[in-house]
Amino acid sequence: MLRAELLSLVSTTSARITAVLAVAGLLATQITFVSLIPAIVRGDIGAAEGAADDMPAFDLASGATQLDALSPLGASMSAGSVGIAILAVAILGVLAGTSDYRFGGIVTAALAAPRRWRIVAAKAGASGVAGLALGATLVGVSAAVLAITLAVTGAPFAVDVAEAAAVLGRGVVAVTCLVLIGLAVGLLTRSQLGGVLVVLTVMLTEPLITAVAALATGTVPVWTQLLPVALAHATIGAGPAQLSPLVAGGILVGLTLVALAAATIAVRRRDI
């Protein structure tokens, strides 16, 4: 079943397009924040007088900045910021969970595997493999943009190699977890449109929730770091966060398992 699910996911046009959008969105983000904006601030690219004063600070020679540039979810993102890459990653999982419902393949799958938990397990396995592959691609894109930019500008690599490798590895884990959470959302909603809307609503409202909570309390409450987007950023650990990467990663993996368990229960109990 795992092989069939992998073939189904790879051969689905919408899934392929979503993966390409994730890579393209990340590439555009990295080029903008890692290459173009620092070049404008340095004056390498022409701009109106005083325009650079309004640009965000991005010191590429800083080790912290270079770590931020290695994030597979996009550089210069705050803990709750949402970019094209993270949206596409979660939506890929939704598509993996709803394709059988959309085209009627779930009936055939249920006949082939009467124990429906095996259906969820196969889909989770296929989505996990896809998430690992996509995560590796995204961290490769981030690392390549940073490496090329450093080579062009002549800036030294100021990050410990082990620390950089840890960020890249945690990035792959975070991307995989987001794909699996999207899968669970798709299996729970059984609707491609409904699942995508749930993902967009949750992720796009998270920065608003965090901002309102910060305004109301005068600080950023710890509970806002448990929201999906902030949790993914904290797991990667490329920027400042209230939770350590280990703690955030454990919570993210736990959230993924809970979501998959809920999806398994729903698939087992309801009519196909």
HELIX and SHEET records of a PDB file:
HELIX    1   1 LEU A    2  SER A   11  1                                  10    
HELIX    2   2 THR A   13  GLN A   30  1                                  18    
HELIX    3   3 ILE A   31  LEU A   36  3                                   6    
HELIX    4   4 ILE A   37  ARG A   42  1                                   6    
HELIX    5   5 ALA A   51  ASP A   54  5                                   4    
HELIX    6   6 GLY A   63  ALA A   69  1                                   7    
HELIX    7   7 ILE A   84  PHE A  103  1                                  20    
HELIX    8   8 GLY A  105  ALA A  112  1                                   8    
HELIX    9   9 TRP A  117  THR A  153  1                                  37    
HELIX   10  10 VAL A  161  THR A  189  1                                  29    
HELIX   11  11 GLN A  192  THR A  217  1                                  26    
HELIX   12  12 VAL A  222  LEU A  226  5                                   5    
HELIX   13  13 PRO A  228  ILE A  236  1                                   9    
HELIX   14  14 PRO A  245  ARG A  269  1                                  25    
END                                                                             
